[in-house]
Amino acid sequence: MTNKERYKILCEQEGDKIPIFLQYWWMETVCQGKQWDVVLVEKNNTIVAALPHLIGTRFGMRYVLQPQLTQYNGIWYREQEYATENKRLEFEKWAATAAIEQLEKLNLAYYDQNFSPQITNWLPFYWKGFEQTTRYTYRINDFSDMQKVFDDFDRNFRQKPLLKVENSFSVDWNISPTEFYNLHKAYWQSRGQQDLISEQLAINVCSRALERKQGFIAGLRDDKGELIVAKFIIYDSNCAHSLMSAFKPGGHPKGALPLLFWEIFKHISDKTKSFDFEGSMDEGIEYSYRLYGARQTPYFKITKANSKLFLLLKTIKERM
């Protein structure tokens, strides 16, 4: 049995204890047509840690990078009780080191993965020559009191803009992946930019999440039935993620997006514990997420360049 076959069984057994972006079904979907694998660490014939990863080849060299539409990958540790904090750190050092030793056998020219915010200890990777950059996302962590969630919205959202459009649009929870993607693509075309996400990937991911009842597409329609703004959300019992957006070319009323987010928050409040806005490090986008009362949440970008040539060629390509 291959590691991937064993990992599929593990994900079925552990369920939401493994974050959605690390799940077997997710990796199969976003890596379709590409190669992915998983490092497994065992103790007493039990898998206690895993590290799924996308494997690519560029310039004749192998590398690991984040799959598209995947905010986090990185290492996962099996939930367990620790007698002391020292025991937890001791286990993480042992398990991470075992995973790193397997990664090293892949002869990677470059490694680059974002770890889930749940991973707060990257020292075992530091000790093995990896580097870390702290990045930030924004999260709403508690939906137990929806009035407080609404009150935490910036007053510029809570007052005139949101209330002004509340009766101007209807919420549609049954938007097809194709209609969503067409609006998404049209928006980028209207800005003279190329959509970096292919139609096949976007529709496959949306369709698979909807099929598993771990995602939905929600949008606002005007009185003519025209779709104005839409969001594709994925979720498990621990966290929902705002994965893709679509906007009507030419803009939308000021309060439309806050209204849609508010409807989404109400919709998921009994389905998950938190909501992740998926970044961003962009100054303008970061500001807009803060307006929803979201908490700044750090996560680690872990990298290692084993080939200076690969890093140079990668840098040149990114700047072209």
N, C-alpha and C positions, 0 to 999 in steps of 0.2 A: 504494500500500500504506500503510495507517495505521500509526501508531506502535505500536499494540497488536499488529497483525499482525507487524510487524518484531520486536517484543519477544518474541512467542511463538517465533519462529524462533531468536532469540538465546538464550532459555532452553533450548531443545532442544539447541543447539550447546554451550553452556557447562555445562549440567548442574549439578552440585553446587557449581560455582564461584560460582553465584548462590544466596544463602541461601534456605531453603525458604519463608520468609514473603514473599520478594520474587518468587517464581516466578509465572509467568503462570497456571498451573493453580490455584495457591493464591488469587490475586487474583480469578480468575473464580469460584471457589467461594464465598469469604467475601463477595464483593460482588454476588452474584446478586440481580437486581432493583434494583441500584443502579448508579451510574455510576462507573467508574474509568478512569484513563488512565495514561500513562507519559511522562515527559520523557526524551528520548534526546539524548546528546551524542556527536558524531562527530568523528573526526580521521582524515584520509586514507581516507575512505569506510569506516571501521570504527567501530562503536559502542564507545566507551571508558567511558561512564558512563550510568547510568539511574536514574530515580527514579519508581517506581510510586506511585500515590496514589489514594485514594478521594475523589471530589468530591461534596459535598453542598450542599444549599440550605436555609437556615433564616432566617426573618425577611426573606425576599426577598434574602438575600445568600449568596454562594458561599464555601465553606470546604473545607479539607482536614483530615481527622481520621483516626486509626487505625481500620481495619476491626475489627469484633468478632473475638475469638479470635486476634488478630494482635499478637504482642508487639512486633515490629519492622517498620518499613518504611524509609523514608529512602533515602539515596543508595547506589549500588553503583558501584565502580570496577573496571574490567577488571584482572585480575592481569597484572603486567608487571615486568620487572627495571629497577631504577633504578641509575644509576651512582653516585649519591650521595643522601644524605638530602635535600639541598636540591632535587634533581631531583624526588623524590617529592612534597615539599610544593609545589613549583612546579606540578606536574601537577594535584594536588588542588585548588589554588587556581583554576587555569584551568577545570578541569572543573566544579567546584562553582559557580563564578561563571556559567558558561554555562547550567547547570541552573536557577539562581536567576533568571536573566534570562527564561527560558521560563516559570517559575512566575509571575513578575510580570505577564506578559501575560494571565494568567487573571483578573486583578482580584479576588483573593481578599480577603475580609474578615478571614479568620483562617486560620492555618496551624498545625498541631500534629501532629508525627510523632516516634516513637521511632526512633532510629537503632540499628542493630546494634552490639553491643559491639566489633565489628571496626573500627568507625569511631571513631578516637581524635582526629581533628582537625576541629573545628567552626569554626575561625577564619574561613574564607571566608563562613560564614553570619553570624557575628558582625559582620563588616565590612559586611554588607548589612542590618544592623538587626534580625537575629533574636536571640532570647534562648535561653538554655540552662539546663536544670535537670538536675543529675546524679541519676540513679536507680540502683537496685541490683537485680541478680538474684543468684542463687547457682548455681554450676556445679561439677560434678565433671569435671575436665579430662583424666583419664587412666584408661583401663580396661585398661592393659597388665598390671597386677598386681592381680588381683581380691582377693587376700588383703589387700593394703594398703587397697583400697577398703572392705572389710569392717572392717578394723582402725580406719579413720578414723571409723566410726560412733561416736557417743557411747556410752560404756560402758552407759548406761541402756537403749540399744537392743540392744547386743551381748549383754548378759547375760540376765537372766530374762525380760523381756517377749517378745523375739523368739523365744527358744528355747522358751518356754512354749507358744506358739501354732503352732510350726512343724509339728507333726503333727496339728493340729486342723483345718486347712483344706487344700483342694486348689486349685491354680492353674488357672484357666480362661483359655485364650488365644483362645477362639472365641466371645466374647460379641458378640451382634448390636448394631448401633448403636441399635436401638429399645429393647432391654432396658437398655442402658447409660443412655440418655436418661431412661427411665422412672424408674430408680433415682435419677439425678441430680435430676430434677424433684421426686420424692417427698421427698428430703432437704430441699430448700429449702422445700417446702410444710410440712413438719413443724416448721420453724423460723418459720413464719408470714411468710416472705419470698417475693417473686416472683422467679422465675428470669428473669434478664435476657437469656438466650440462648433464642431460639425453637426449638421442636422441629424445624422444617424446616431451620434453619441447622445445628444440632448434628448431625442425622442426615446431612445432605448432606456436611458436612465429614468426618465419620467415614467415611462410605461411600466418598468420593472418595479419601481417604488409604489406606484398606484396598485399594481397587481398584488403586491405583498401587504398592502394597506399600511405602508410605512412612509407614505408621502401623499401630497395632494397639491393641486394647482388651484389657487384662489385669485379672483380678479374682480374688478369693478367695471360694470357696464353703465353707459349713459342711457338716457330715455329713448335713444334710437337703437339700443341693443349693441352699440359698438364697444368693443373692449378697450378700456382706457389704460389700465395698469394691471399687471398680474405678477404673482410670485409663485415659484415652485419651492415647496417646503418638504424636507424629509425629517423623519423623527423616529426615536424609539422611546422607551419609557423614561429615559434619563434626560434627553435633550433633543430639541428640534433645531434645525439648521436652515437658514435662509440661503438657498443654494443658487437660484437663478432669478433674474428679474426681466420683465418685459414692459415696455412703455410705448404708448402711442406716439409716433413721430410728431414732432411739433409741440410737445409738452402736454401737461395735464394740470388741472386746478391744484392750487397750493396744498389743500388739505386732503387730497385724494390718497396719497401714500400713507400718511398717518392713519387715516380711516381704515385702509386695508390692513395695516399692521394691527390695529386695534381689533378688527374682526378676526384676524388670524390668532391673536393672543387669546381671545375668548374661546375660539374653536379648539385650541390645543390645551387649554388650562386643565382639563381632566384627562389628558392623554400623556403628558410628559411633565418633567419637573422644571425645565429651564429652556431658554431660547437663545441661540447663538446667531448673531448677525453676520457671522463669517468675515471678520476683519472690520475695518481695513487699516493698513498703515498709511493710506492716502489721507492727507490732511483734511481735505474737504469732506470725504466720506466719513472719516472718523468723527468729525464734528456732528454730522447728521445722525449718527447712531447714538451719540451721547444724549441727544435731545429726547430719546425715548426712555431716559432714566436707566439705561443699561450700564452695567458695571464693567470697568476695564479689567480684562482678564489676560494675563500673560501666558504664552506658550513658547516652546523651544523649537528653533530651527537648527537641526543638527547636521553638520557637514564634515566631509573629509575629502581632501584632494590628494590622491595617491599619485597622480600624474600632473605635473606642471604644464605639460603640453596640452592635455585635455582642458585644463582650467583656462589656459590662454585662448585656445580655439573657441571655447564656450563663451568667453567674455567678448571676443571679436564678433561672434555670430549674434549675440544679444544686442550689440551696439549698431549692427547694420540696419 
